[in-house]
Amino acid sequence: MVSRVIPVDPFDLVVFGATGDLARRKILPALFRRFCAGQIPDGTRIIGAARSEYSIAEYRDKLAADLKKITNDALCDANVLAAFLQLVTYVPLDGSAETGWPALCERLSGRGGDERVQVFYFSVGPALFEPLAERLHSYGLTSAATRIVVEKPFGHDLASARDLNRTLASHFDEGQIYRIDHYLGKETVQNLMAVRFGNMLFEPLWNSQYVDHIQITVAETVGVLGREDYYERAGAMRDMTQNHLMQLLCLIAMEPPAKFDPDAVRDEKLKVIRALDPVEPYHIVRGQYAPAPGAVGRDLNYRETVGNQRSSTESYIALKTHISNWRWAGTPFYLRTGKRLKARSSVINVMFKDAPHSIFGEEAGRHANHLKIRLQPNEGITLSVTIKEPGPGGMRLMDVPLDMSFAEALGPEGSEPADAYERLIMDVVRGNQTLFMRGDEVEAAWGWTDPIIAGWQARGDVPKPYESGSAGPGDADLLLRRDQREWRGINP
């Protein structure tokens, strides 16, 4: 199976923070892969902008070295790489001062009129958003075809998110602002919408009458090394739950939109967030990773890594919540995420209810269907169904998986799905906001999150230690056992 590539018209893309980790690991490699796929045409201009004093030749050399490390040898053909580098230039620029802005204006001059798409990617801290927006306007670098991309964090709480939205809205229309959450660019996340709304099989069952509960797990094996300052201020709730897990929850729980249109989709996601119940204190478990007995290595102890032996920042969180609407009334949603866990795994488990009456007797056992949506790694979808166990020993039931692995079902195209940033950046160029967060959506998510954080701060809660390489603190298991349920295993 060959994926369809739809080329775009030539465009300009300026990456502020072009020497930073995100630009080097994700943004520029994504552009390179799209160029290799034939989606980015000649005439496109990619301009790196950062404080570092590099010449264009020096920056291209550094970029070439980065791309060779990150992409495979087959992709990094010398001629193709050279052609891509010809699209790339560099401007030393200070986002909070006037240095470099005249040079950027010169690079963007003669851009082909106001109809040519210009993308300004703010791969910088939120403190620079306002200075960048102001200078883009004061130097006349904006038009109706201008789009800006802003990375998370979208604020630290509701008040700061509102301030940030007001700042951006004072310079750009909402239709020009692309708040990027890379989870929404993952192939399997979008397939979640296709599975739900493209198949009659699931929609009649997608409600509290048939679904017992839903688990959303995002587990990471890495710690916080390299992000100590940020993570100590944010923690797992702000870093992951408020945005990544919230978006997955919205997609799994939202009503069918009237059409696959940016505002129609985001309207339905917003309804889910606004229908979320407050989380009770006894429905939250916070954890902090610590070394396992005898373990040796770096970043096994959160407090040592961040240099704060009294830290109360969580590297793990699990919680239970409900959605108060007709579709999901009474169905619990369990969310968990953490650092330094036993495997890297992002999974949504939809656990269906038992059959209301078994005709096979107690010896056949109790069985229920289970839909597992694997976001990473080994992207795919598995439906567990009940069949008879082979053999003459009577009617014994067993569960078997109907497994759709992208690698097996889609061939080479499925084994290496496009990186999320590839899709999202091309959506920005095309002007498609479906997979990006709207301002009111961000504020609603913080409006739900803030009372949870304020509650544990007021109580003086301290995160429970858990061993690096484990499944998290034991109290998280109790969260489900109180409801006679269990977490699905964290598996790669």
Secondary structure, DSSP 8 states (H G I E B T S, - for coil): -----------EEEEETTTSHHIIIIIHHHHHHHHHTT-S-TT-EEEEEESS---HHHHHHHHHHHHHHHS-TTT--HHHHHHHHTTEEEEE--TTSSTTHHHHHHHHSS-SSTTS-EEEEE-S-GGGHHHHHHHHHHTT---TTEEEEEES---SSHHHHHHHHHHHHTTS-GGGEEEE-GGGGSHHHHHHHHHHHH-TTTGGG-STTTEEEEEEEEE-S--STT-HHHHHHHHHIIIIIIIIIHHHHHHHH----SSS-HHHHHHHHHHHHHHB----GGGEEEEEEE--TT--SSS--HHHHHT-TT----SEEEEEEEB-STTTTT-EEEEEEESSBSS-EEEEEEEE---SS-SS-GGG-----EEEEEEESS-EEEEEEEEE-SSSSSS-EEEEEEEEEHHHHSTHHHHS---HHHHHHHHHHHT--TTSB-HHHHHHHHHHHHHHHHHHHHHT---EEEETTBSS-HHHHHHHHTTT--------
